[in-house]
């Protein structure tokens, strides 16, 4: 299936302008090319990749916070060379010797040689938190940060989705402008040749030829500028796609362009609550609450269970005489630290209020953005209808002037003006058509109407 764009028509010595503008066969694909471009951008864009990594880091931080609830097991080992350490035998051996003398027999050992601390100590320690409010606050904060990172990534994806489609529309519009100017320039050059022949035949004066040459020069200048804009728009699109700046993209068929608002204004306002910015605000509120919980947890004690199993003594010996086992219930409670915890709780409460204000402001800003985008679509539709009417009128006017010029009843200046009006009308129609499509894309972004590609 092919689509043909409208053409100028020209008869007589200056030819038919539409035969040159009548155009290019563009294959229509079943898949939406705008959606394809957006998917490529989301898959390849480096900023989105960074957002994914940040979201992954947030999820890993949640798993790390959960791990603090689990028992911790570690090995501690120490072997020391002692000098000047206290020897228990120096105090005990004389006492035991006196007792043995009183009893008349060696009941107590008198060769005890044990220093404090022990020369070696090796233990396996296990600690289990039983109650710790800071751990709960830490987990809540990690979840809030993970949600925030996910919302930030989704918001970036939605912005990129719209930006990529608008960039594709901008490039297609620039490409259409180049086609119009190329076709117009062909007609202008042919008109210059025809004017030269007519001057040689003595049917016109020299000023007609000079006007024709000026029109060709102006057309060449406009074409060069259109080509520059086409290449610039292609580079901007490929930058979003993370590709070489001059990588070609498929042509966009005009019939696939969106032409109207997908929903009413009220539906758009209601659906805008799905915007990822609201998820970011909620995550910010949750993070502020977690900060408050962390400050409040400082007023409560923390309780943990610790168990040590190991060996200790002057040398390594794994037997019952050297085995040591200790079980401890550890309570820690900070009763006063100069009011720091109370101030931290007040700061957290203030942060939560600030986030609630930000949410209210966000609601109004998004509503304004949606209303503005929806109205812009309506205005763009009216502009497109006016542009189409302008093109129809310019074509009819050009046909009439062209016929009169071919019969020698109209001056070249009149024909040139009619041709200029028609070229301007065709370019304005291209601009209006792609502007409407861009306005629809912007409305889809503002009201979160489009399901984001994953």
ABEGO torsion letter per residue (X at the ends): XBBBBBBBBBBEAAEBAAAAABBBBBBBBABBAAAAAAAAAAAABAAAAAAAAAAAAAAAAAAAAAAAABBBBBBBBBBBBBBGBBBAAAAAAAAAAAAAAAAGBBABBAABBBBOBBABBBBBBBBBBABBAAAAAAAAAAAAAAAAAAAAAAAAAAAAAAAAAAAAAAAAAAAAAAAAAAAAAAAAAAAAAAAAAAAAAGABBAAAAAAAAAAAAAAAAAAAAAAAAAAAAAAAAAAAAGBBAABBBBBBBAAABBABBABBAAAAAAAAAABAAAAAAAAAAAAAAAAAAAAAAAABBBBBBBBBBBBBEABBBBBAAABBBBBBBBBBBBABAGGAAAAAAAAAAAAAAAAAAAAAAAAAAAAAAAAAAAAAAAAAAAAAAAAAAAAAAAAAAAAAAAAAAAAGABBAAAAAAAAAAAAAAAAAAAAAAAAAAAAAAAAAAAAGABBBBX
